[in-house]
Structures are given as structure tokens and as C-alpha cells.
């Protein structure tokens, strides 16, 4: 009997459409996740239903409308194209392999993916969270949800979860290669490595007590791979080394801050103000926390950050594309699957 194995590509999610109703539905699922807004349940309910959902869906829908394509959400389009490429590579040598895409929030759902694997008699599933750096609010939440949905099945599959890949030489090489294209296209003064931010309290909850949480000597330690900020800093340093950047030529920043609580620093907003004040006019921005271009890259960075940059005295801000559905990325994923799925 041929062993049938599945590969689940797992990303964060996107609304079904860029209208206010769809965005509200998506935000409700996203923001009520206790790993995203990690406060007591009653307080989270009040924040989401009284302070966010009455106002934010309309603004977010407008943002989505600016990046939506005729094919749909960029994140979903890139992710589905990637899934097809990976499946084509794997089935060329093993026709029994099935590759499915699932989102932690929205569609296609993890539940439907796990049920489809079950119907096809697949009892072993390799899971690849498409988050280079681990954070409880992204990788942790997504994996918790996968475990929950797998446990609903009468015969839960054996799950093999691939680890974060923030320092993988191949990952660094692929991101750097895209960056070189952008860097060579026009003059630049400075590079920003922008990562999605998280509240500082979440960083501390994922770490042992007594550790410094935001010093560079701590963040460059080789044993800090499960600290989100350390993983981001190590990704930036590896990319800077590959691109032969001097320390004065790049900065690390954290974007997407929400609310009044303290998030991990430095804030991207501050960099967009401070760098022009130092005479820097032309920046190239990498977003190495995202493997597919999405709202946070195409709207927050390419549109809003660029507007802020010019308002503060900068001239050009150019975004390096994410790995998206690149052939090299698809090949790398296929090889990672083969490495864990090949009998020893």
C-alpha cells in the first residue's frame, strides 16, 4: 500500500472581498484570537466590539480596495499560485502527494483542508507555516488552530511541523536576490528592513524571565531563535551581510503598531521621520517577515509609508517584492518536503 502524505501551506489570511462586510467578518475572527489581543476575554470583547469593529472595517476595506487585483486578494493569488507550483514539482515524482493551502483566518480554512486530507486517506501531513520568524500571534496561533482542527477528525493525522526559516541560507539568498534587482534599478542612500511588530508584552511572554528583551547583544545571540525580535534582527543582519551592507547603510524597524501599548522597537514610523532629518533621501525597504505581498507590504509600505517618507522630506521609497510565487521559492518548499518525507 502506498503511503499518502499531504503538505499544508499555512498563511495568516485575507478577507473574501474588499467590502466592509467581508472585512468586518475577517477582522472579527482575527482580533478575537486570544493570541492576537492577549488580554482577559471580557476586555478583549469590549476592545474588539466597541473600539475596533464599529470603525476599522470601513478604513481597512478602503485599504484593501487599493491593492485588490482582478484575480482577488494578492496574498491569496500569490499563495494559490505557489501551491500549484509546489504540487506540480512534487507530483512529478510522487503522484500521491497532495498540497493544500489554508489560512489561519478566512478562506481557504484549515478545517476544510484537514477534512479534504482525511477524505483522501492521507494520514500524515507536513505543515509549513509561511512565517519566517516565529511569533505566538502568527505561527503559534496558526499551529494551535491546526492542532485543534486535526483533533476534530475521527482519525487525526500525524503532523510534522517544519520550523521557522528566518536564518536559512536559502531563504536569505532568495530574499537578497530580489533585493539586488531593486537596489540596482536606481540610486539609494539607505536600506530599511521592516518587520511586522508585536506588543512588547507578547515578546516577554514567549521568553524566560530576567532576559533583556531589546538590546542588540541579546538579539544577535545564536540561542534566541524563538524570540521574535531576535529572529528579525538575525534575518536583517544575514541579509545585510549577503548584500555587503555596512552597519551605517541599513536600519531595522517594526511596523503595523496598533493601540497605545508599547510594541517592540524601533518603530518604522520613527525611522521615516529620523532618516530624512539625517539627509537620507532615497530608501529601499525589505519586508522579510512576509513571504507573500499583502496589505502590510502593498498598502502600508508602498502607499502609506511612501507618503509619510515624502512628507518628512524623503524623495523615493521603493519596496522589494516578497518571495510570492517565485519558482525558486516553490522549489525550496518542495525540497524541504522531500527531506522530511523521504524514508530513512
Secondary structure, 3 states (H helix, E strand, C coil): CCCCEEEEEEEEEECCCCCHHHHHHHHHHHHCCCCCCCCCHHHHHHHHHHHHCCCHHHHHHHHHHHHCECCECHHHHHHHHHHHHHHHHHHCCCCCCEEEEEEEEECCEHHHHHHHHHHCCCCEEEEEECCCCCCHHHHHHHHHHHHHHHHHCCCCCEEEECCCCCCCHHHHHHHHHHHHHHHHHCCCCEEEEEEECCEHHHHHHCCCCCCCCCCHHHHCCCCCCCCHHHHHHHHHHHHHHHCCCCHHHEEEEEECCCCCCCECCCEHHHHHHHHHHCCCCEEEEECCCCCCCCHHHHHHHHHHHHHHHHHCCCCEEEECCCCCCCHHHHHHHHHHHHHHHCCC
